[in-house]
Amino acid sequence: MLKSFLTSITDATNRGIRAHLEWLFTVTSRRPLLVIVVSTVLLALSGISIATTRFESDIFKLFPSNQGPLKLFLDSLKWSGGAQDAYFILEGDKERLIAEGERFAGKLTALRVDGQPAFRKVTYRTFDPSEGQSFADFVGYAVTHPQLFVSPGEAGRIGEHLTPAAMAASLGKAQAELASQAGMGLKEIITVDPFSLRDLILPRLKKASQALDLDTTSPYFLSRDGRVLIIIAEPARPVQDMVFARKLVAGIDASRRGATVTITCTGAHLAAVLDEAAVKGNVISCVLSSLVVVLLLFYLTYRRFLPTLLIPLILFCGVVLALGTAGLFLSSISLISFAFTALIIGLGTDYSIHLYDRFHSERSSGRDTNEALRLAVVDTGHGVFTAATTTALPFLALTISDVRALSELGLLVGLGVIFSLYATFLFLPPLILFSERRFPAAVYRPLPRFGLGRVWNICGSRYRPVIMASSAIIALLLLAAFFIRFEGDLKNLQPRHSEAFQAQEKIEQHLSHSPKQMLVAVEGTDLDDVMVRGGRVEKMVERYVQSGQLVSFSSLGQVVNDRESQAAVLAAMTGPLASLRPAESATAALSKAGFDPVSFQGTIAGLDGLAKARPVPPAEAIGRIERSPLRGVVTRHLMQWDGSYHLLSYLNYRGSEFNQKLFLKELSNADPTARATSTDLVSGQLAGSVKKTFLWGFLLGGAMVLFLLLSHFDSLADIVISFFPVVAGVIAMLGLMSLTGMGVNFMNAMVLVTILGMGSDYGLHLVHRVTGSAEDERREQFVQSGRGVLLSALTTIAGFGSLAFTDYGALSSIGWATNYGIAATMLFALVTLPAFLEAGRRRMSRINGESLT
C-alpha cells in the first residue's frame, strides 16, 4: 500500500515537472520575443521595488530583540542615547593630548553639515568651565549634607577635616590656590567649601559618573596612564540618516587633518558608514573576481562565447528579481544580506553548466540542434529542476526564523535560486537557437573529461577500499565535529581592520574597568520604591565583589546614600562634631587666615546644622546632581522613559569565575522583575535562537528535500545514495572547522543549509544520470554529469567561497565554511558515490543471478 502510494506520488510529480519543462521548451524555442518582453517588464518592476527599499547596516537589527538580554541591552542604549554617540580616541603624550583635545573639540563644535551644527554636544571634561557656578552650588549643598554623599566608612573623616588644625591647613591651601592663575576658577568653590570637605565627596561622584576607567584626579576624560584622551560627541541627526552620516564622517576626517596626536573614532555613525563601505567593497570585489573566474571556467571548458556571455545576464536577473520580490515582503534589507549575491553567482551558474553541458555533449555525439536542446531542457532539466528546488526550499524554510539575519538571507537566496533557474530555462534555449542560426557551421568537439573516466574505473574496481576509507574519514571528522565551539561575540562579525572596530578595541584595552560587564536594571514607576529595591540588589552584588567573582560594580546607591546609610553616617559624625563646635571654629579660622567670615555665612550656617542633621529623601540628592555638572552620575545609572524609572547597575567581571547562572537566580529572588544583560547572556540568547532556527529549518528543509527525492526516484537505494554527499559534507565541514580553529557563528551556520541543498544536488545529478542508463553507458554518463558537478562546485567556491578572503568577519566565516563544505561534498560525490553505485550494482546482480562482468 505504502509503496503503491509513493509510486503514485513519484509518477504524478514527474509527469507534472516533465509537462512544465516541455511547455518551457516550446515557449522559449517558438516565441522568444514574448519571453524577452515579459522578462524586461518583470525586471523593470523589480527595479522600482529595489529603488523604494531601504538598506541598513545596523547589525543588532539582524537578531531578535523583543525579549531577553538583547532587549535590555538595546533598551539601555535607547534610554541613554549611547547608541548614537561618537567616541574620539586621542593617543600621545599627556601634555600634548590635552592641548590637542581642546583644539579638536573646538573643531567638532564648529563642524557644520548642510549649514547646521553637526553635533548637539561635545564633551571631553568632567564638567564645562562655564558651569563653574552650578558646580559650586552643588558643592555647597553636598558639604552641608554629607549624610547623602559620604560613604559610611568615610564618615569619621568629616570630624578630622573640621578640627582647628585641619581648618587652618585647608585655608592655607585655599590661599595658595587663589593666588595662582588656576586658583581664579576656584573662587566660587572655595567660598562654599573653604575647608575642603569636597575631597570626601567628589572622587566618589566623579568615578560613578564615568562609564570608563578614567583618571579621577584629572578634569579631562583621561586614561589612568595619561596616554589616551576621550572626546564624546552627540551627532545632531540619527544614524538612519545615511546621507548625514556620510557627510559627518567626511567632516570628521577633515577636522583631524594636521593633528599632532593620533585620533581614531568609533560610534554608530562611523561604523554605519565604514561597514556600508566595507560590505559593499567586499561583496563587489568578490562578485567581480568570482564572476571572472566563473566565466573563465565556463569558457575554457565549452569554448563558446555567446553562452558564456549569457551567464552574467542570468545572474543579474536572479539577483534583481530576488531583491525586487523580497522588497515586497521586507521593510528594509540589511547590507550584510548582499552576501547572497556571491552565492547566486555560484549556484546560478550551475544550471547553465548542466543544461549546456548536456546540449554540447549531445551535439558532439551527432544529434541535431532541436533534439539536443530538448534533451537538455526536458531530461537534464528534470534533474536540474529538482536540484534547484532542493536547494531553494531549505533556504526558504529559514524564513520562519526569528533571527532576521537568517530569515532575510534565506528568503533572498531561495528566491535568487528560483529566479536564476527560470532565467536559465527562459534565456538559454533562445540564445542557443540564435547561435546555431548565426554560426551554422559550428563544430562541437568532445568536452574535457577532467580525469573522471579514470575516477570511475578506479572507484568501481576498488569500491570496498574506497567505501572503507571514506567511512574512516567521516568517522574522524565526526569525532572532531563534537569539539566545535559556538562563537557568540558579535564584534567578531565586524570588519576587523576598520577604524571603528580598532577604536573600540583601544577603548576596551585602555579604558575598560574589566574585560566584561553585566548590566542589571531595576524598574518601576515609583522612584523611592525603585531605590529601595535597587539597594537590595546592591547588597547582593557586594557579596559577589567580596568573594572575588566580580572585579567591581557601579551603582547610584554607591554615591547617593539611602536612609539607612544616611543614619549610619549621621551616627558616626554627630558625636565628634558636637564637641568640635565647627561653626565657631570655622569663624575663628577664617578670621585668623585673613578672610571675612561674613562672605562665608552660608557655609558657617551649614556647618552649624550638621550636628542636628537628619536623613534626606534620596530624590532630593538626585535632583541636585542632575542640575550640576556631575549629572553623569544620574544619567548613567537612572533613566526615565515612558513613565518608568530604570535604575541601572554595572557589574565588572573577568570571565568564568563569575557564576552568572547562580547570580541570575539570586537576582530573581531579590527582585523578580529585575533584568540583566551581558555579552555572555546576549550570546547565549542568540545561540539559542540560531539553534532553534536551524533545528526547525533543517527538519523542514530536510523533509522537503526528502520528499522531492522520493518524488524523483522510485528506489530507496537511489535516495540513500544521492543523500550521502549531503550528510558527509555537513560532517566534513564541521569537523574541518573544528580542526582549523573555526567556530560556528550566527552567519556561517547558514552554510549548513547550503550544503543540505547542494549536497543533494550533486548526488541527485549523478544518480539520476547513471542509474537511468544502460550498463555500457554508465561510465560515460558519470563523466558527463560528474563534469557538471565538478564545475558547479568550483563555481560555487569561486562565488560564495571567495568571501573567505574579505575583512568582514561575518562574510569571511561564511566563505571558509562554504569552501570546506562544498569541496568535501564534491569529493564524496565524485569519489565515494561511484563506489556505492558499483557495490549496489554487484549486489543486485548477485540477487538476480546475473554475471558481474
N, C-alpha and C positions, 0 to 999 in steps of 0.2 A: 504493500500500500504506500509506504513512505517513498520507496524507490520510484514507484509509478508517479507519485505526486511531484517529486523532484525532477523527474524526466519531463513531465508536462511543463513545469516552470522553465526548464532549460530550453525546451523546444520553442515555447512561446516567446521567450526573451530573445533567443537567437533569430527567430523569424522577424520579430519586430525590429531588431537592430539591422538585420540584413535589408529589410524593406526600406528603412530610413536611409541607409547608405546607398541603396540603389537610386532612391529619389535624389539624394545629393549629387550622385554621379550624373544623373540625367539633367538636372537643372544646371550644374556647372559646365557641362560639356555642350549643352544645346543653347543655353540662354546666359552666356557670360556677362553680357551688358547689364541685365537685370541684377545679377549678383553684385556687380560693381556699384550700381546706383544705390541699392539698398544698403550696402556696406558703407558708402560715403555718408548717407543720411544718418546712420547709426553712429558713425564716428563724430559727425558734427554735433549731434545731440549729447554725446559723451563729453565733447569738448566744452559745451555750455555748462554741463554739470560740474566738470572739474573747475571751471572758472569761478563758480559760485561756492566751491568747497574751501573751508578754512583749514590750513595746515599749521600744526603747532609742535613745539619741541619740549614741552613740559613732561619730563619723564615720569613724574608722580601720577599724572593722569592716565598712565598706562596700566595702573593697578587699582584693585578695589579699595575705595577709601570711604565707604559709607558706614564702617564699623571697625572696632578693634583698635590696636595700637597705631595703625597708619592714620586713622581718622583723627585721633588725638594729636598726632604729630602735625598733620596739616591744619587742624584747628588752631594749634598754638602759633603756627606761622601766620595764620589769618588774624588772630587776635592781636599779635604783636606787630604785624607789618613786616616781620623779619624776612618773609618770603620775597619781598620786593627790594630790600636794602642792597646797596652796592658796598663792597668792602675793598679798601685800598691798602695794600701792604707795602710799606716803605722800609727798605733794608739799608743799613750803613752805620757809620759812627753816630753816637748819641747826639753830639753837638750839631752835626750836620743834619741829622734826622729831624730835629725839632725845627731848625730854620727852614729846611725844605718842606716840612709838613705844613708850616704856616703859609708858605708861598703856594704850595699846591692846593691847600684847602681854599685859599683865596681864588685861585683859578677855577676850581669846581663851583664855588659860589657864584662866580661871574659867568659861568658857562651858560650859553643860550642854545635852545633848539627851537627853530621856527619863531625866533624873536621872543620866546618865553623862557623863564629860568628852567634849566634842566633838572635841578634838584630843589626839593622843598626845604631841605635842611642838610647841612654838612657839619658833622661833629667829629672832633679829634681831641677834645679836652674833657676832663671830668665835669667842668662847668665853664660856661662862657663868661669872660671877664665883665661883659655888660650886665650880667646877672649878679654882680657883687652885692648889691643892696638886698636882693631877695635871699641870697645865701647868708648874709649877715643876720637877716631877720630870723631865718631858720636856726642859725647857731644860737642866737639869743633865746629862742624858745627851748632848744634842746638842752642847753646848760642849766636852765631853770626848771627843767622837767627830766632830770636824769633817770628817774624811775622807768621812763619809757624806752630809753635808748642804751643805757649802760647795762652790760651783761651782769647777772647776779654775781659772777665770780670776780668782777672788777669793782663791785660796789664799795669795797673797803678803801679803794684808792681815791674816792671822792674826798674823804676827810684828809688824806695826805696832801691833796692839792690845795686845801684851804687852811693849812697851818700858816702862822705868820711868816715863817721862813720860806715856805713854798710860794706864798703870795709875793714876797719880795723878789724872789728869783724870777717868777713869771713876769713881774712888772719890769725888771731889768731887761729881760729878753724882749719884751714889747717895745721898750725904748730903743733898743738896738735895731729892731725891725723897722720902726717908724723913721729912724734916722737914715736908713739905707734907701736906695732907689726902689727896691722891691717892696719895702715896707709901706710905701704910699698906698698900695692896693689893699692893705690890711687894716686901714684905719677904722672902717666900719665894723670889722670883725673884732678888733681889739676893744672897741667901745662896748660891745655887748658881751665880750668874754676876755677880760684883761688877765684872768688867772689860768688860761689855757685848759679849761675843763673840756674843750672840744677834742683834745688829744685822746680822751677816753671814749669819744663817740664817733668821730668822723672816720677813722680807719675801718671800723666795723661797717659803717654805712657805705663807704666807698667800695669796699670789697663786695658787698652784696649787690651793688648797682651794676657790677661788671659781669657780663657773661663769659668774659675771657680772663685768663690768669695774668693780670697786669701788675705793674709796679704801683702799689698803693701810695707810695710817697711822692709820686710824680703827678702833676696836674694834667698830664697828657695820657693818651691811650698807648702806653709804652710797655714793652715786654720787660720782664724782670732782669734780663741780661742787658737791656738798654740798646739792643741792636735792631729791634723791629717796632715800628710805629704804625698804628691802625687809624685809618680815617673811615668813618661810616657815613654814607650819604643816602638820602631817601629820594629816589627818582620821582619826577613830577607826574609821570604817567605810568600806568600798569604795564607789565611785561607783555601782555597780549597785544599791545600796540607795537608790532614789529617794525613799522616804519620809524617810529620814535626811537625804539631800541637801537636800530642800526645807526641812526644819526647820533644818538647818545654815545655809543661806543666810538664812533669816529671823532666826536668832540673830546672824549677822554684821551684817546690816542694823541690828539693834537696838544692837549693840556700837559701831558707828561713829557713831551719832547724837550730835550735840553736839561732835564733834571740831573742833579749831581748825585742822586742816590737811585738805587733800583726800585722801581714802582711796578707792582703787579696788582691785578684786581680780579675780583670774583663777585658773584651775585647773580640773581635771576636774569637780569637783562643781558649781562655779558655772556653768561652761559647759553642763553637762548640764541644770541647772535652767533657765537662761536660754534655751538652744537649744530645749528642750522647749516653753517658753512661746512662744518666737518662732515655731517651726514651727506649733504649734497655733493661735496667734493669726493668723499669716499665712494659713494654709490655711483656717481657719474664716472669716475675714473675706473671703477670696477666694471661698470656696464660697458664702457667703451673698449677697455682692454679685453674683457671676456668676449665681447661681440666680435672683435677682430680675430681672436683665437678660434671662436666657433666657426666663423666664415672661412677661415683658412683650412680648418679640419674638413669642412664640408667640400670646399673646392678641391683640395688636394685628393680627396677620396673619389669624387664623382666627376671632376674636370668639366663641370657645366657652369657657365657664367650666370645665365638667367635664373635658374633655380637657386643659386647661391644668393643672388640679389633679392630673391623673394623672402628669404628668412627675416631680414630686418622689418619688412612690411608686416609679416605675420606677428612678429614680436611686438611691433608698435601697436597693431590692432588689439592684441591681447592685453597690453598694459593700459591703453587708453580706455577700452571698453570696460575693463575691470575697475579702474579708478572712477570712471563716469557712473557705472552702476552702483558701486559702493557709496558714492556721494549721495545717492538717493536714500540710503539707509543710515548713513553716519552723519552727525552734525559737524564733525571735524575728523581729520585724519592725521595721525602722528607722523612726523618726518621719518622716524625710525622705521615705519612701515614701508618706506620706499625700498627697503631691502628686498621686498618681494619682486622688484624689477629684475634683480640679478637672478633670482630663482626662475622667473619666467623665461629668461634667456636660455637657461639650461634645460628646463622642461619643455618649453615651447618648440625648441629645435628638434626634440626627439621625434615628434610626429612627422615633421618633414623628412627626417632621416629615414624612418621606417617606410613611409609611403614611397619616397623617391627611390630608395634602395630597391624595393620590390619592382617598381616600374623599370628601373635601369637593368636589373637582373633579367626580367622577362624580355626586354628589348634585345639584350645581348644574346639571349638564347634563341631569338628568331621570331618572337611574336610581334604582331603589328601593334601600332600605337594604341588603338581603341581597346583591344583585348588586354594589353599590358596595363593600361591605365585602369581598366575596370577591375582587374585582379588586385591592383594596388589599393584602390579605394574600397572595394567591397570585401575582398578576402583579408588582406593585411589590415585594411581599415577596421575590420571587425575586432581584431586583437588590439589595435591602436585605440579604438573607441572604449573598449573595456578597460584597457590600461589607463587611459586618461581619467576615466570615471573612478577607478580605484585610487588614483592619485588625488583627484579633486574632492571626493566625498570625505576622506579623513580630515582634510583641511577645513572643509565647510562644517564638519562636526565640531570644530573648535569654537564656532560662533556662539555656542551655549555657555562659553566660559565667562565668569565674572572678572577675569583678568583681561583688561582691554587689549594689552599688548598681544595676547594670543588670539582673541576673538577677531580683532581687526586684521591681523596678519593672515589668519585662517581664511577670512572672507575674501581678502584681496588675492591670495594665492589660489584659492579654489576657483574664484571667478576667472582669474588670469589663465588657469589651465584650461578651463572650458572654452573660453573665447579664443585662446590660441589653437585649440583643437579644431574648432569650427572655421577659424581663419585659414587653417591648413587645408581642410576639406574644400573650402569655397574658392581659394585662390590658386592652389597648386594645379588642379586639372586644367583650368583655362590657360594658365601660363605654359604648361607642357604642350597643349594643343597649339598654342601660338608659336612656341619654339619649333615644333615639328613642321608647321607650315612655313615658318621663316627659314629654317635650315633643314630641308627635306633630305639632304644627303648626309645627315649626321650619322656618325658611326658610334655604336655603343660597344665599347670594348669590355672584356671581363674586369670586374672590380677587384681591388686589393683584397687578399684573404686574411691578412694580418696573422698568419700562422694558426688560424682557428682550425684548419683541417688537421694539423698535427695535434692540436689540443684534443680534438675529438678522438683521434686514434689512440693517443696515449691514455687518456682518461677512460676510454672504453675498454682497452685491453688490460688496464691495471686498475680497474674500478674499485677492487677491495682496498688496496693501499691508499687510494685517493680518498675513499669514504672514511677510512680509519684515521688518516692524517687530518682530514677536515674536522672530524669529531673531536680529536685530541686538541686541535687549535681552539675550537669553540669552547671546549670544557675549560681550558686555561684562561681564555678571555672572560668566560662567565665567572670564574673564580675572582679574577681581577675586578670585574664589574661590581662585585659585592662591596668593594672598598672605595667606590666612588663617593665623593662628598658633594654636598649641595652648597653652592656659593650664593649667599643671600645678601651680600653687601651691594647696594645699588650703585655705589660710586665706582665699582669695578666695571660697570656697564658703560661708563662715560669715556670720552676721548682722553687717554692718559697723558698726552703731551699738550693738551690745550692749556691756555693760560689760566682759565677758570679753575680747572682741576688742580693744577700745580699750586695756585694761590691758596686754595682750600687746604692742600697738604701742608703748606707753610704755616697756616693758622693753627692746624692741629699739632704741628711739631713744636712751635714756639710759644703758643698762647693757650693751649687747652689745659684745663685742670687735670685731666686724666684721659687715657685713650678712649674711654667710653662713658656715656652718660645716659641716665634714665630720668624721664620727666614724669612726675606724679601730679595729678590735678585733683583738687577737692573743690566741688562746685555747689552752688546754691543761690537762692535769691536774697537771703538774709546775711549781711556781712559778718555780724557778730557770731552767728552760728557757724559760718564758714571758717572764721578764725579759730573758734574753739575746736572744731573737727580737724582743722589743719594742725593745731597744737598736738593733738593725739597722734597724728601721723608723724610729726617731727620727733616726738619722744621715741616712737618705734624705730625711726631712721637712725637716731642717735645710738641705739644699741648696735646697729649694724656697723656704724663707724668705729665704735669701741671694740668690736670683735674683729676688726680688720677687713671685713668684707667690702666696705666702702672706703674710698680714699677720703672723701669729704662730701658735704652737701651744702646747698644754699637754699634758704627759705626766708620768707618775710618774718616768720617768728624768731629768726636769729637776730633781727635788728629792731623789731618792734615788740616789746615785751607784752605778754598777756597779763591779765590781772594778777594771776598767781605769781608770776615772775616779778611784777612790779612790787608786790608785797614783800618779796624776799629782798629786793634792792632797798626798799624803804627801811626794812628792819635792820639791814647791815649799816646804813649810813646815819640813821636818825640819832642813835646814841652818841657817837663821836661828834656830830655837828652841834648837839645841844651844849656840849662842854666847850666847843671851839668858839661859839658865837661868831659865825662867819661874816655877818653884816658889819659888826663893829670892827672886826679885824680887817675887813676889806676897806672900810673908810679910812682907818689909820694907815694902812699900807699905801693907799693911793695918795694920801696927803704927804707922806714921807717921801714918796718917789717923785713928787712934784706934779702930780695930776690933780685936777679939780674934781673932787668927789661928786659935785653937782652933775657933771657930764655923765656920770655912771649910776645915776639914781635907779634906773630900771634894773641894772644888774644887781645892785645892792639890795633892792626890794626882793628880787627873785631869790637871792641867797638867804635872805631873812625868812622866806617862806618855805625853805627846804625842810626845816625841822617839822613843819606841820603838813607836809605834802601828803597827798592821798593818791590812790590809783586813778588813772585817767583812761577813758574808753579808747581802745586801740584805733578806732576810726578817726579820732581827733589827730593822732600822730600821723596816720596815713594821709589825711588831708594836708597837714603841714608839709610833709615830704613831697607830695605832688605839686605843691606851689613853690618848691625850691629847686635849685639846680640839681639836686640829688634825686630827682623824680624817677631816675632809672631804677632805684630800689623798688619802687612800686610797679612801674611799667613792666619790669622783668618778672615780678612774682605775682602780681594781681591784675587781672584783666576783667573788664566789664564789657559784656557782649550779649546782645539780645535779652537784656533784662536780668542776666545772671552774673554772679561773680565767679571767677575762675582763679583759685589760689594754686600757684604752681611751685613745686619744689624740684630742685635739680640735684640728682644723686650721681656722684662721680665714682667710677669703679674701673678696675683694670681688665678684668676678664672673668674666667670661670670660677674664681674664688667667691664671687657674689652669687649666692643661690637665689636666682630670680624667681624660681617656681615657689620656693618657701616664702619669699618676700611678698609675692602677689597674694598668696593665701592669707598671710598675716594682715596685709593691707585690706583685703576684703572683710576680715573680721573687725579691723579697726574702723573702717568706713566702707560699707557695702557699695556706695555709689562712687567711690574714688576710682580714677582711671590712671593707667600707666602706659608709657611707651618708651622704647629704646630701639637702637638699631637691631639688637638681637630679637626683640619682640616683633618688630616690623618684618624682619627676615623670616621669622617663624610663621607669621600670618601669611605672608606671600608664598612661602614654601607650601603651606597647607592648601592655599588656593590653586597653585600650579599643579600640585599632586592630584587634587580633586578633579581639576580640569582634564588632566591627562588620563586619569583613570576612566572618566566618562568618555572623553574624546577617543581614547584608544579602544575602549569597548565598542562605542558606536561606529567609529571608523573601521575597526576590525570586523564588526558584524556586517557592515556594508560591503567591505572588500570580500568577505567570505561568501556573502550572498551573490555578488557578481561573479565570483569564481564558480560557484555552484551552478549559476545560470549559463556559464560559458562552457564548462567541462561536464561531461557525463560520467567521468571516472573519479572516484575518491582519491585514487593514487595520483592522478594528474594534479588534483587540487593540492594534495600534501606536498608533492614535489615542487610545484610552482610557488608555494608559500614558503618553502625552505629558505630562499635567499633573504626574505624579509626578517625572519627570526634570527638567522645567522648574522645579518647585517646589523641589527639592533644590538645584539650581544657583543659583536666586534667593536662597534662604535663606543659603547660604554666601557668595555674593557680597555681599549686603546686610550680613551680619555683618562681613565684612572691611572694607567701606566705612565702617561706623559705629564701627569700632574694637573690635568684639567678637571674642573668640576662641572656639574650640571647647574645652570642658572635659569633665570626666568625666560631668557630668549632662546638659548641653544636647545632647550628642551623640545622646541617645536620641530627640530630636525628629526626627532623620533617619528613624527607624523610623515615627514618627507620620506623616510626610509620605509614606513608602512606602505605608502602609496607606490613608491618607485620600486621597492624590492619585489613587490608582487608583479609590477610591470615587467621586470626583467625575466622573472620566472615564467610569467604568462606568455610572453612573446616566444620564448624558446620552446616551452612545452606545446604551445598552440601549433607551431610550425613543424616540430619534429614528430610528435605523436600522430599528427594528422597526415603523415606521409608514408609512402611505401618504404620497405626495408632498405632498398637500394638508393633511396633519395634522402634518408635521414641525415647523413653526413653533410650533404650539400645544403639542406635546409638549415642545419645548425650553423654552418658557415655564414649563410646569408642573414639569418636572424641574429646570430651572435655578433656579426659586424654592426648591425643596428644597435644592439645592446652596448657594445664597446664604445661606439661613437656617442651614444646617448649619455653614458656615464662620463665620458671625457668632456662633453659639452656642459653637463651639469656641474662638474668640478671646475671647469673654466668659468662658468657663470656664477653659481652660488658659492662655490668653494673659494673663489678669488677674494671673497670678503675676509678671508683669514689674514690677509696682509694689510687690512685697514687699521687705523689707530683707534677706532671706536670699539671699545671693549665688547659691547653687545654684538656688533656685527662680526668682529673677529672671532668670537667664540662660536657663532653660527657657522662661519666659514670652515673652521677647523673640524667641528663636529660633522659637517657635511662631507668634507674630504675623507675623514675616517670611515663614515658610514657608507657613502656611495662607493668608494673604492673597494671596501670589503664586500659589499653586496654584489658588485660586478664580478669580483673574483670567485665568490661562491657560486654565482650563477653560471659563469663560463667554465669553471673547472669542476666543481662538485656535481652540478646538475647532470652533465653527460655521464658521470659515473653512476648516479642514481638511475638515469634512464636506461643505461646498459644493464644494471642489476635488475631492473624491472622487466626488461625485455627477456633476459635469460630466465627469470622466474616464470613468466608467462609461457615461455617456450617449453619449460620442463612440465608445467601443469598441462599444457596441451599436447605434450609428447612430440614436439617439433624438434627439428635439428637446430643446433646452436651455431651453425656455420654462418 
